[in-house]
Every structure is written in C-alpha cells, then in structure tokens.
Amino acid sequence: MVSARVLAATMLCPVLHGAAASASELAALQSHETILVLERTSRQLSRTHDPIWTLRLETPGGQPHHFDAVSGRAHRQQADRHRTGTRAPLPMGRYSLGPVEQLGPEDPAELGPIWIGIEPQFPTGRGHLGIHLDPSANRNANSGTLGCVGLIHRNDMVRLADLVQRHNVKALVVQN
C-alpha cells in the first residue's frame, strides 16, 4: 500500500514564496553530490502545448542524464507558483527527495507506476509534491500536472527511479 502523502499528491496546499537556488549554490551542490535539476526549455508538446522541462541528473565527474518532463498545466505556466490551486509549475528552489515508491492499481492512474516524493527546503505551505509519470502527456486535457514533475515517457520514469536509487540522490533544484 502506498503512503498517505502519495495519495494526497493530487491535492494542492497553500504556497508561500520560496528561495531560488543561485548559480553558486547549484555549482556547490554539483561538486559534492549527485542532484536533479529541473529547467524550463523553449520546446513544447505538439498537441497540448505543455512546455517541456528538462529534468537532469548531475553526477560529479559523470555525464548528465536528461529526461523530458512537464510541470503544471500548459495554460497555467505564468500563474503564481506560490499560491494554492493555480496548477502552476513548481516554485524555484531546493527540494529533498523521498524514497522511490512503486504504485499499484489502487493508486491514482495519473501518477503512473512510480512515485518519488519531494519536499521543499524553503519556507512554504506547499506539500504533497513528487516526481511521477504523466500518462496523459500530449494526449488529452489531463496533460501536465497540478504542480509536480511529470515525466513524459514511461521508460524514462523507470530509468530515473533506478538512477536515483543507485546514486542515492537526495536533492532536486528547480532553476527557473
């Protein structure tokens, strides 16, 4: 059975302003630990027009691994990322990663087969966030997320989960 925080992932909490990670903080993080970095790109999904974000696994001394993702809904990208219910992308800043959890048939289908919880490491009321597959990406009105990071391809989610466990990744930095 999946944890209560996974089941609550489809609900949004009030959001306060978070602190963005500076370039020097990111460089310091990259030199000492393997981290995930989320950045918005100029690309978008062809059918639903959700902006494509890149989720990058940075390993000291290693080649980065890139994964296409969505965060928030296409028409809510400019909404206040610090208010509840906006369906905007994650606020900028540093998050800690929880364990990789396998999801089952009793869990919400929109979360896909795997859940990796994330917790903001800055003052905020926003919670119940994670990294998961977005099975509706580029398919229908459910494309995008309520604010989580949704990987676009199922194989990428499986590969990311393996890399997170293998490299003991504990941090995500949302750049923009």
Backbone as JSON Lines, residues from 0, in Angstrom:
{"i":0,"aa":"M","n":[0.84,-1.18,0.0],"ca":[0.0,0.0,0.0],"c":[0.88,1.24,0.0]}
{"i":1,"aa":"V","n":[0.48,2.23,-0.73],"ca":[1.26,3.45,-0.87],"c":[0.99,4.38,0.33]}
{"i":2,"aa":"S","n":[1.96,5.23,0.61],"ca":[1.85,6.13,1.76],"c":[0.77,7.17,1.56]}
{"i":3,"aa":"A","n":[0.34,7.78,2.66],"ca":[-0.7,8.8,2.62],"c":[-0.27,10.01,1.79]}
{"i":4,"aa":"R","n":[1.03,10.34,1.81],"ca":[1.47,11.51,1.06],"c":[1.35,11.28,-0.44]}
{"i":5,"aa":"V","n":[1.47,10.04,-0.89],"ca":[1.3,9.77,-2.31],"c":[-0.17,9.92,-2.67]}
{"i":6,"aa":"L","n":[-1.05,9.42,-1.84],"ca":[-2.47,9.53,-2.11],"c":[-2.92,10.98,-2.11]}
{"i":7,"aa":"A","n":[-2.24,11.81,-1.33],"ca":[-2.59,13.23,-1.25],"c":[-1.93,14.04,-2.36]}
{"i":8,"aa":"A","n":[-1.18,13.42,-3.23],"ca":[-0.41,14.13,-4.25],"c":[-1.28,14.9,-5.23]}
{"i":9,"aa":"T","n":[-2.52,14.52,-5.39],"ca":[-3.37,15.22,-6.33],"c":[-4.03,16.46,-5.7]}
{"i":10,"aa":"M","n":[-3.76,16.69,-4.42],"ca":[-4.3,17.86,-3.73],"c":[-3.2,18.91,-3.61]}
{"i":11,"aa":"L","n":[-3.58,20.19,-3.66],"ca":[-2.6,21.26,-3.51],"c":[-2.75,21.9,-2.15]}
{"i":12,"aa":"C","n":[-1.63,22.36,-1.59],"ca":[-1.61,23.07,-0.32],"c":[-1.3,24.53,-0.57]}
{"i":13,"aa":"P","n":[-1.56,25.41,0.41],"ca":[-1.2,26.81,0.25],"c":[0.3,26.95,0.01]}
{"i":14,"aa":"V","n":[0.67,27.92,-0.8],"ca":[2.07,28.1,-1.16],"c":[2.54,29.48,-0.74]}
{"i":15,"aa":"L","n":[3.7,29.55,-0.13],"ca":[4.35,30.8,0.19],"c":[5.58,30.94,-0.69]}
{"i":16,"aa":"H","n":[6.2,32.11,-0.68],"ca":[7.35,32.33,-1.54],"c":[8.54,31.49,-1.11]}
{"i":17,"aa":"G","n":[9.23,30.88,-2.1],"ca":[10.42,30.07,-1.86],"c":[11.66,30.81,-2.35]}
{"i":18,"aa":"A","n":[12.81,30.31,-1.97],"ca":[14.07,30.92,-2.37],"c":[14.64,30.17,-3.57]}
{"i":19,"aa":"A","n":[15.01,30.91,-4.59],"ca":[15.62,30.28,-5.77],"c":[17.05,29.89,-5.47]}
{"i":20,"aa":"A","n":[17.48,28.81,-6.08],"ca":[18.86,28.38,-5.94],"c":[19.74,29.24,-6.84]}
{"i":21,"aa":"S","n":[20.78,29.81,-6.27],"ca":[21.69,30.63,-7.06],"c":[22.61,29.73,-7.87]}
{"i":22,"aa":"A","n":[23.27,30.33,-8.87],"ca":[24.22,29.57,-9.69],"c":[25.36,29.04,-8.83]}
{"i":23,"aa":"S","n":[25.81,29.83,-7.85],"ca":[26.91,29.38,-6.99],"c":[26.46,28.23,-6.08]}
{"i":24,"aa":"E","n":[25.22,28.29,-5.61],"ca":[24.7,27.2,-4.78],"c":[24.59,25.92,-5.61]}
{"i":25,"aa":"L","n":[24.11,26.06,-6.85],"ca":[23.99,24.91,-7.72],"c":[25.37,24.32,-8.0]}
{"i":26,"aa":"A","n":[26.36,25.18,-8.28],"ca":[27.72,24.69,-8.53],"c":[28.27,23.95,-7.33]}
{"i":27,"aa":"A","n":[28.0,24.48,-6.12],"ca":[28.47,23.81,-4.9],"c":[27.79,22.47,-4.73]}
{"i":28,"aa":"L","n":[26.5,22.43,-5.0],"ca":[25.77,21.16,-4.9],"c":[26.32,20.15,-5.9]}
{"i":29,"aa":"Q","n":[26.56,20.62,-7.13],"ca":[27.01,19.72,-8.18],"c":[28.4,19.14,-7.88]}
{"i":30,"aa":"S","n":[29.23,19.9,-7.21],"ca":[30.58,19.41,-6.97],"c":[30.64,18.37,-5.85]}
{"i":31,"aa":"H","n":[29.62,18.31,-5.03],"ca":[29.66,17.43,-3.86],"c":[28.67,16.28,-3.87]}
{"i":32,"aa":"E","n":[27.61,16.42,-4.59],"ca":[26.58,15.38,-4.56],"c":[25.9,15.23,-5.91]}
{"i":33,"aa":"T","n":[25.32,14.08,-6.13],"ca":[24.51,13.87,-7.32],"c":[23.15,14.49,-7.05]}
{"i":34,"aa":"I","n":[22.7,15.35,-7.97],"ca":[21.42,16.03,-7.78],"c":[20.6,15.97,-9.07]}
{"i":35,"aa":"L","n":[19.33,16.29,-8.92],"ca":[18.44,16.51,-10.05],"c":[18.27,18.0,-10.23]}
{"i":36,"aa":"V","n":[18.21,18.46,-11.48],"ca":[17.99,19.86,-11.79],"c":[16.83,19.93,-12.77]}
{"i":37,"aa":"L","n":[15.86,20.78,-12.48],"ca":[14.7,20.97,-13.36],"c":[14.78,22.36,-13.98]}
{"i":38,"aa":"E","n":[14.72,22.4,-15.31],"ca":[14.77,23.67,-16.04],"c":[13.74,23.68,-17.16]}
{"i":39,"aa":"R","n":[13.11,24.83,-17.35],"ca":[12.17,25.01,-18.46],"c":[12.97,25.15,-19.75]}
{"i":40,"aa":"T","n":[12.47,24.56,-20.83],"ca":[13.1,24.7,-22.14],"c":[12.2,25.56,-23.03]}
{"i":41,"aa":"S","n":[12.62,25.8,-24.25],"ca":[11.79,26.54,-25.21],"c":[10.88,25.61,-26.01]}
{"i":42,"aa":"R","n":[11.0,24.3,-25.78],"ca":[10.19,23.32,-26.51],"c":[8.81,23.15,-25.86]}
{"i":43,"aa":"Q","n":[7.87,22.6,-26.63],"ca":[6.55,22.29,-26.08],"c":[5.99,21.05,-26.77]}
{"i":44,"aa":"L","n":[5.04,20.41,-26.08],"ca":[4.38,19.24,-26.65],"c":[3.53,19.69,-27.84]}
{"i":45,"aa":"S","n":[3.53,18.9,-28.91],"ca":[2.9,19.3,-30.17],"c":[1.38,19.45,-30.08]}
{"i":46,"aa":"R","n":[0.73,18.58,-29.36],"ca":[-0.74,18.58,-29.34],"c":[-1.32,19.46,-28.24]}
{"i":47,"aa":"T","n":[-0.79,19.34,-27.02],"ca":[-1.37,20.04,-25.87],"c":[-0.65,21.35,-25.53]}
{"i":48,"aa":"H","n":[0.5,21.57,-26.15],"ca":[1.29,22.78,-25.97],"c":[1.84,22.97,-24.56]}
{"i":49,"aa":"D","n":[1.88,21.89,-23.78],"ca":[2.54,21.97,-22.48],"c":[4.02,22.26,-22.71]}
{"i":50,"aa":"P","n":[4.6,23.22,-21.99],"ca":[6.05,23.42,-22.1],"c":[6.79,22.17,-21.64]}
{"i":51,"aa":"I","n":[7.86,21.86,-22.33],"ca":[8.71,20.73,-21.93],"c":[9.8,21.27,-21.03]}
{"i":52,"aa":"W","n":[9.93,20.66,-19.89],"ca":[11.01,20.95,-18.95],"c":[12.02,19.83,-19.09]}
{"i":53,"aa":"T","n":[13.27,20.09,-18.76],"ca":[14.25,19.02,-18.73],"c":[14.6,18.75,-17.28]}
{"i":54,"aa":"L","n":[14.53,17.49,-16.93],"ca":[14.97,17.03,-15.61],"c":[16.31,16.36,-15.85]}
{"i":55,"aa":"R","n":[17.34,16.9,-15.23],"ca":[18.7,16.45,-15.5],"c":[19.32,15.88,-14.23]}
{"i":56,"aa":"L","n":[19.87,14.68,-14.33],"ca":[20.61,14.08,-13.23],"c":[22.07,14.45,-13.42]}
{"i":57,"aa":"E","n":[22.61,15.22,-12.46],"ca":[24.01,15.67,-12.5],"c":[24.81,14.85,-11.5]}
{"i":58,"aa":"T","n":[25.8,14.12,-12.0],"ca":[26.68,13.3,-11.17],"c":[28.08,13.88,-11.23]}
{"i":59,"aa":"P","n":[28.71,14.18,-10.07],"ca":[30.07,14.72,-10.11],"c":[31.0,13.84,-10.95]}
{"i":60,"aa":"G","n":[31.63,14.46,-11.95],"ca":[32.56,13.74,-12.8],"c":[31.91,12.85,-13.85]}
{"i":61,"aa":"G","n":[30.59,12.82,-13.9],"ca":[29.9,11.95,-14.85],"c":[29.11,12.73,-15.88]}
{"i":62,"aa":"Q","n":[28.64,12.03,-16.87],"ca":[27.78,12.63,-17.9],"c":[26.37,12.82,-17.33]}
{"i":63,"aa":"P","n":[25.73,13.95,-17.63],"ca":[24.36,14.14,-17.15],"c":[23.38,13.25,-17.9]}
{"i":64,"aa":"H","n":[22.3,12.89,-17.25],"ca":[21.19,12.15,-17.86],"c":[20.02,13.12,-17.97]}
{"i":65,"aa":"H","n":[19.38,13.2,-19.14],"ca":[18.29,14.14,-19.39],"c":[16.97,13.4,-19.57]}
{"i":66,"aa":"F","n":[15.91,13.98,-19.01],"ca":[14.57,13.42,-19.13],"c":[13.59,14.55,-19.44]}
{"i":67,"aa":"D","n":[12.74,14.37,-20.45],"ca":[11.7,15.35,-20.76],"c":[10.58,15.23,-19.74]}
{"i":68,"aa":"A","n":[10.09,16.39,-19.28],"ca":[9.06,16.41,-18.25],"c":[8.11,17.59,-18.47]}
{"i":69,"aa":"V","n":[7.02,17.56,-17.73],"ca":[6.08,18.68,-17.66],"c":[5.95,19.06,-16.19]}
{"i":70,"aa":"S","n":[5.57,20.3,-15.95],"ca":[5.29,20.75,-14.59],"c":[4.19,21.8,-14.68]}
{"i":71,"aa":"G","n":[3.09,21.57,-13.99],"ca":[1.93,22.44,-14.12],"c":[1.17,22.14,-15.4]}
{"i":72,"aa":"R","n":[0.19,22.96,-15.7],"ca":[-0.62,22.83,-16.92],"c":[-0.17,23.86,-17.95]}
{"i":73,"aa":"A","n":[-0.4,23.56,-19.22],"ca":[0.06,24.42,-20.32],"c":[-0.39,25.86,-20.14]}
{"i":74,"aa":"H","n":[-1.66,26.07,-19.85],"ca":[-2.22,27.42,-19.77],"c":[-1.99,28.08,-18.4]}
{"i":75,"aa":"R","n":[-1.26,27.43,-17.51],"ca":[-1.03,27.97,-16.16],"c":[0.45,28.22,-15.86]}
{"i":76,"aa":"Q","n":[1.29,28.25,-16.87],"ca":[2.74,28.4,-16.67],"c":[3.11,29.76,-16.08]}
{"i":77,"aa":"Q","n":[2.32,30.77,-16.33],"ca":[2.62,32.11,-15.81],"c":[1.84,32.42,-14.54]}
{"i":78,"aa":"A","n":[1.07,31.46,-14.05],"ca":[0.3,31.67,-12.82],"c":[1.24,31.77,-11.62]}
{"i":79,"aa":"D","n":[0.72,32.28,-10.54],"ca":[1.51,32.43,-9.32],"c":[1.91,31.05,-8.8]}
{"i":80,"aa":"R","n":[3.2,30.76,-8.83],"ca":[3.72,29.46,-8.42],"c":[3.73,29.29,-6.9]}
{"i":81,"aa":"H","n":[3.32,30.32,-6.21],"ca":[3.35,30.31,-4.75],"c":[1.95,30.35,-4.13]}
{"i":82,"aa":"R","n":[0.92,30.09,-4.94],"ca":[-0.46,30.07,-4.44],"c":[-1.08,28.72,-4.7]}
{"i":83,"aa":"T","n":[-1.88,28.29,-3.78],"ca":[-2.58,27.02,-3.92],"c":[-3.6,27.07,-5.05]}
{"i":84,"aa":"G","n":[-3.8,25.95,-5.71],"ca":[-4.84,25.83,-6.71],"c":[-4.54,26.44,-8.06]}
{"i":85,"aa":"T","n":[-3.34,26.95,-8.28],"ca":[-3.05,27.63,-9.54],"c":[-2.65,26.68,-10.67]}
{"i":86,"aa":"R","n":[-2.28,25.44,-10.33],"ca":[-1.81,24.46,-11.32],"c":[-0.59,24.98,-12.08]}
{"i":87,"aa":"A","n":[0.19,25.77,-11.38],"ca":[1.43,26.33,-11.93],"c":[2.58,25.37,-11.67]}
{"i":88,"aa":"P","n":[3.72,25.57,-12.35],"ca":[4.89,24.73,-12.1],"c":[5.42,24.89,-10.68]}
{"i":89,"aa":"L","n":[6.35,24.01,-10.32],"ca":[6.99,24.1,-9.02],"c":[7.68,25.45,-8.84]}
{"i":90,"aa":"P","n":[7.68,26.0,-7.64],"ca":[8.47,27.2,-7.38],"c":[9.97,26.87,-7.44]}
{"i":91,"aa":"M","n":[10.76,27.89,-7.76],"ca":[12.2,27.71,-7.8],"c":[12.73,27.45,-6.39]}
{"i":92,"aa":"G","n":[13.78,26.63,-6.31],"ca":[14.42,26.36,-5.04],"c":[14.88,24.93,-4.92]}
{"i":93,"aa":"R","n":[15.33,24.58,-3.72],"ca":[15.86,23.25,-3.45],"c":[14.8,22.4,-2.74]}
{"i":94,"aa":"Y","n":[14.71,21.13,-3.17],"ca":[13.78,20.16,-2.6],"c":[14.58,18.92,-2.19]}
{"i":95,"aa":"S","n":[14.13,18.24,-1.15],"ca":[14.73,16.95,-0.81],"c":[13.88,15.85,-1.42]}
{"i":96,"aa":"L","n":[14.53,14.75,-1.8],"ca":[13.83,13.62,-2.39],"c":[13.53,12.58,-1.34]}
{"i":97,"aa":"G","n":[12.35,12.0,-1.44],"ca":[11.98,10.86,-0.61],"c":[12.35,9.58,-1.32]}
{"i":98,"aa":"P","n":[11.91,8.46,-0.79],"ca":[12.24,7.17,-1.42],"c":[11.45,6.96,-2.72]}
{"i":99,"aa":"V","n":[11.97,6.09,-3.55],"ca":[11.26,5.65,-4.76],"c":[10.2,4.66,-4.3]}
{"i":100,"aa":"E","n":[8.95,4.9,-4.67],"ca":[7.84,4.04,-4.26],"c":[7.13,3.49,-5.49]}
{"i":101,"aa":"Q","n":[6.88,2.2,-5.49],"ca":[6.1,1.56,-6.55],"c":[4.62,1.82,-6.27]}
{"i":102,"aa":"L","n":[3.87,2.2,-7.28],"ca":[2.44,2.43,-7.14],"c":[1.68,1.25,-7.72]}
{"i":103,"aa":"G","n":[0.48,1.07,-7.24],"ca":[-0.33,-0.06,-7.68],"c":[-1.66,0.37,-8.26]}
{"i":104,"aa":"P","n":[-2.52,-0.59,-8.56],"ca":[-3.81,-0.29,-9.2],"c":[-4.75,0.54,-8.33]}
{"i":105,"aa":"E","n":[-4.53,0.54,-7.01],"ca":[-5.4,1.33,-6.14],"c":[-4.99,2.8,-6.07]}
{"i":106,"aa":"D","n":[-3.83,3.12,-6.64],"ca":[-3.34,4.5,-6.63],"c":[-3.85,5.26,-7.85]}
{"i":107,"aa":"P","n":[-3.88,6.6,-7.78],"ca":[-4.38,7.38,-8.92],"c":[-3.6,7.07,-10.2]}
{"i":108,"aa":"A","n":[-4.31,6.77,-11.28],"ca":[-3.68,6.41,-12.56],"c":[-2.81,7.54,-13.1]}
{"i":109,"aa":"E","n":[-3.16,8.78,-12.8],"ca":[-2.4,9.92,-13.31],"c":[-1.03,10.06,-12.67]}
{"i":110,"aa":"L","n":[-0.71,9.22,-11.69],"ca":[0.62,9.26,-11.07],"c":[1.56,8.24,-11.68]}
{"i":111,"aa":"G","n":[1.06,7.37,-12.54],"ca":[1.91,6.38,-13.18],"c":[2.33,5.28,-12.21]}
{"i":112,"aa":"P","n":[3.35,4.51,-12.58],"ca":[3.73,3.34,-11.8],"c":[4.71,3.6,-10.65]}
{"i":113,"aa":"I","n":[5.33,4.8,-10.63],"ca":[6.37,5.09,-9.64],"c":[6.19,6.51,-9.11]}
{"i":114,"aa":"W","n":[6.47,6.67,-7.82],"ca":[6.38,7.97,-7.16],"c":[7.68,8.24,-6.41]}
{"i":115,"aa":"I","n":[8.23,9.45,-6.59],"ca":[9.37,9.93,-5.82],"c":[8.93,11.24,-5.18]}
{"i":116,"aa":"G","n":[8.68,11.21,-3.89],"ca":[8.23,12.41,-3.19],"c":[9.33,13.46,-3.13]}
{"i":117,"aa":"I","n":[8.9,14.73,-3.15],"ca":[9.83,15.84,-2.98],"c":[9.27,16.8,-1.94]}
{"i":118,"aa":"E","n":[10.15,17.35,-1.11],"ca":[9.76,18.29,-0.06],"c":[10.56,19.57,-0.23]}
{"i":119,"aa":"P","n":[9.89,20.73,-0.31],"ca":[10.61,21.99,-0.41],"c":[11.51,22.2,0.81]}
{"i":120,"aa":"Q","n":[12.69,22.75,0.57],"ca":[13.63,23.04,1.66],"c":[13.7,24.54,1.89]}
{"i":121,"aa":"F","n":[12.6,25.2,1.67],"ca":[12.46,26.63,1.91],"c":[11.07,26.83,2.5]}
{"i":122,"aa":"P","n":[10.84,27.95,3.15],"ca":[9.53,28.16,3.79],"c":[8.39,28.16,2.77]}
{"i":123,"aa":"T","n":[7.47,27.24,2.96],"ca":[6.31,27.14,2.07],"c":[5.26,26.25,2.71]}
{"i":124,"aa":"G","n":[4.03,26.47,2.37],"ca":[2.96,25.6,2.81],"c":[2.64,24.54,1.78]}
{"i":125,"aa":"R","n":[3.32,24.58,0.65],"ca":[3.06,23.65,-0.43],"c":[3.66,22.29,-0.1]}
{"i":126,"aa":"G","n":[2.9,21.25,-0.27],"ca":[3.36,19.91,0.03],"c":[2.7,18.89,-0.87]}
{"i":127,"aa":"H","n":[2.92,17.62,-0.58],"ca":[2.36,16.52,-1.36],"c":[2.79,16.62,-2.82]}
{"i":128,"aa":"L","n":[4.07,16.87,-3.03],"ca":[4.62,17.02,-4.37],"c":[5.52,15.84,-4.68]}
{"i":129,"aa":"G","n":[5.72,15.58,-5.97],"ca":[6.58,14.47,-6.32],"c":[6.97,14.47,-7.79]}
{"i":130,"aa":"I","n":[7.75,13.47,-8.12],"ca":[8.14,13.19,-9.5],"c":[7.43,11.89,-9.87]}
{"i":131,"aa":"H","n":[6.72,11.91,-10.99],"ca":[5.97,10.74,-11.42],"c":[5.79,10.79,-12.93]}
{"i":132,"aa":"L","n":[5.29,9.75,-13.51],"ca":[4.96,9.72,-14.93],"c":[3.69,10.53,-15.15]}
{"i":133,"aa":"D","n":[3.61,11.24,-16.25],"ca":[2.35,11.86,-16.67],"c":[1.81,11.04,-17.82]}
{"i":134,"aa":"P","n":[0.95,10.04,-17.53],"ca":[0.44,9.16,-18.6],"c":[-0.41,9.89,-19.63]}
{"i":135,"aa":"S","n":[-0.88,11.09,-19.32],"ca":[-1.72,11.85,-20.25],"c":[-0.93,12.87,-21.06]}
{"i":136,"aa":"A","n":[0.37,12.93,-20.87],"ca":[1.19,13.93,-21.57],"c":[0.94,13.89,-23.07]}
{"i":137,"aa":"N","n":[0.57,15.05,-23.6],"ca":[0.33,15.27,-25.03],"c":[-0.85,14.47,-25.56]}
{"i":138,"aa":"R","n":[-1.71,13.95,-24.69],"ca":[-2.84,13.12,-25.13],"c":[-4.2,13.79,-24.95]}
{"i":139,"aa":"N","n":[-4.42,14.44,-23.8],"ca":[-5.75,14.97,-23.52],"c":[-5.68,16.12,-22.52]}
{"i":140,"aa":"A","n":[-6.83,16.54,-22.01],"ca":[-6.9,17.68,-21.1],"c":[-6.19,17.43,-19.77]}
{"i":141,"aa":"N","n":[-5.86,16.2,-19.44],"ca":[-5.12,15.9,-18.22],"c":[-3.61,16.04,-18.41]}
{"i":142,"aa":"S","n":[-3.17,16.4,-19.62],"ca":[-1.74,16.57,-19.88],"c":[-1.2,17.65,-18.96]}
{"i":143,"aa":"G","n":[-0.04,17.39,-18.4],"ca":[0.55,18.3,-17.43],"c":[0.26,17.8,-16.02]}
{"i":144,"aa":"T","n":[0.64,18.58,-15.03],"ca":[0.45,18.18,-13.64],"c":[-0.22,19.3,-12.86]}
{"i":145,"aa":"L","n":[-0.56,19.01,-11.63],"ca":[-1.1,20.04,-10.74],"c":[0.03,20.83,-10.08]}
{"i":146,"aa":"G","n":[1.25,20.51,-10.43],"ca":[2.41,21.22,-9.89],"c":[3.6,20.32,-9.66]}
{"i":147,"aa":"C","n":[3.41,19.02,-9.79],"ca":[4.52,18.06,-9.64],"c":[5.39,18.09,-10.9]}
{"i":148,"aa":"V","n":[6.38,17.22,-10.92],"ca":[7.19,16.98,-12.12],"c":[6.66,15.7,-12.74]}
{"i":149,"aa":"G","n":[6.17,15.77,-13.96],"ca":[5.63,14.6,-14.65],"c":[6.5,14.22,-15.83]}
{"i":150,"aa":"L","n":[7.15,13.08,-15.76],"ca":[7.95,12.62,-16.89],"c":[7.03,12.23,-18.03]}
{"i":151,"aa":"I","n":[7.46,12.47,-19.25],"ca":[6.63,12.26,-20.43],"c":[6.66,10.81,-20.9]}
{"i":152,"aa":"H","n":[7.78,10.13,-20.72],"ca":[7.94,8.77,-21.23],"c":[8.08,7.76,-20.09]}
{"i":153,"aa":"R","n":[7.32,6.68,-20.16],"ca":[7.31,5.64,-19.14],"c":[8.71,5.06,-18.9]}
{"i":154,"aa":"N","n":[9.43,4.75,-19.96],"ca":[10.77,4.19,-19.8],"c":[11.71,5.14,-19.06]}
{"i":155,"aa":"D","n":[11.53,6.44,-19.28],"ca":[12.34,7.43,-18.57],"c":[12.06,7.39,-17.07]}
{"i":156,"aa":"M","n":[10.8,7.18,-16.69],"ca":[10.47,7.14,-15.27],"c":[11.13,5.95,-14.6]}
{"i":157,"aa":"V","n":[11.11,4.81,-15.26],"ca":[11.75,3.6,-14.73],"c":[13.26,3.81,-14.62]}
{"i":158,"aa":"R","n":[13.85,4.39,-15.67],"ca":[15.29,4.64,-15.67],"c":[15.68,5.66,-14.6]}
{"i":159,"aa":"L","n":[14.9,6.74,-14.47],"ca":[15.18,7.75,-13.45],"c":[15.13,7.13,-12.05]}
{"i":160,"aa":"A","n":[14.1,6.35,-11.77],"ca":[13.96,5.71,-10.45],"c":[15.19,4.85,-10.15]}
{"i":161,"aa":"D","n":[15.66,4.1,-11.14],"ca":[16.85,3.28,-10.95],"c":[18.07,4.14,-10.65]}
{"i":162,"aa":"L","n":[18.26,5.22,-11.4],"ca":[19.41,6.09,-11.19],"c":[19.35,6.79,-9.83]}
{"i":163,"aa":"V","n":[18.17,7.23,-9.43],"ca":[18.01,7.88,-8.12],"c":[18.41,6.93,-7.0]}
{"i":164,"aa":"Q","n":[17.97,5.69,-7.1],"ca":[18.33,4.7,-6.08],"c":[19.81,4.35,-6.13]}
{"i":165,"aa":"R","n":[20.32,4.12,-7.32],"ca":[21.72,3.7,-7.48],"c":[22.7,4.78,-7.03]}
{"i":166,"aa":"H","n":[22.37,6.05,-7.29],"ca":[23.26,7.15,-6.93],"c":[22.87,7.82,-5.61]}
{"i":167,"aa":"N","n":[21.85,7.28,-4.95],"ca":[21.4,7.82,-3.66],"c":[21.14,9.33,-3.75]}
{"i":168,"aa":"V","n":[20.38,9.74,-4.75],"ca":[20.08,11.14,-4.98],"c":[19.13,11.64,-3.89]}
{"i":169,"aa":"K","n":[19.49,12.78,-3.31],"ca":[18.71,13.33,-2.2],"c":[18.18,14.73,-2.45]}
{"i":170,"aa":"A","n":[18.52,15.35,-3.62],"ca":[18.12,16.74,-3.84],"c":[17.66,17.0,-5.27]}
{"i":171,"aa":"L","n":[16.71,17.92,-5.39],"ca":[16.24,18.46,-6.64],"c":[16.36,19.97,-6.53]}
{"i":172,"aa":"V","n":[16.88,20.61,-7.57],"ca":[16.95,22.06,-7.63],"c":[16.13,22.51,-8.83]}
{"i":173,"aa":"V","n":[15.1,23.34,-8.59],"ca":[14.3,23.92,-9.66],"c":[14.93,25.26,-10.01]}
{"i":174,"aa":"Q","n":[15.46,25.36,-11.23],"ca":[16.23,26.51,-11.66],"c":[15.39,27.72,-12.1]}
{"i":175,"aa":"N","n":[14.33,27.47,-12.85],"ca":[13.57,28.61,-13.37],"c":[12.1,28.31,-13.42]}
